[in-house]
């Protein structure tokens, strides 16, 4: 795919600063309550759209984190491309290029962010072809592809409830974080491993949302108390390699409060500033882990 023929946009990763599982739904999904923020770690997504006699979608995956990323229909970007064709209401040829730097299976929303980027860039391409699509239609299409995708359609912090369809925009906290990617974790397997004891409204998302709304984020101990993912026990229960990797990462620097994001297997810690964030990332790399400093954006 020629990059000159495509609209190329960043696909930002995310952190679930907190995540609680509130209940099981009759449709097989779960209701959650989560605080989601985008970070400045991103893939690149290229989208080219032309009119065609029959619909066609192609995907080329490259980049340092491409290993293990599906390049067929199971890739969420392909689902987003088919959603674009449905939104257009006519056959299209959609060509996708995906340069992966965000690891998959990390709870960082790499695949969801990529699909959201396809929808953003793709609707801009449709507009250039004279096809206007309402934002509500795009949001509905995003939810059909994946629960995290609606919140990633724009840059900013959100409180995410329900299956992902209930969004409340929040002030984006200016945080420096260190992210440690351990081993891939399966979201589907994690949710299957949930026990009744894991499913409860512990109020952490509501408390964190209030801290963000009021700007009272100066107390690290208070922030750490409401961060983390209620999916962590299930993620470790579902895959012993995840459990072992998480224990090893925490043991490398036990003085640090490490929190799982989403269904894992990445952990994050909030740092005082960019220097501390990079210092901790370097220390974790020296301990044998893939780690990087990042910051929230929006």
Order of alpha helices (4+ residues) and beta strands (2+ residues): beta-beta-beta-alpha-beta-alpha-alpha-beta-beta-beta-alpha-alpha-alpha-beta-alpha-alpha-beta-beta-alpha-beta
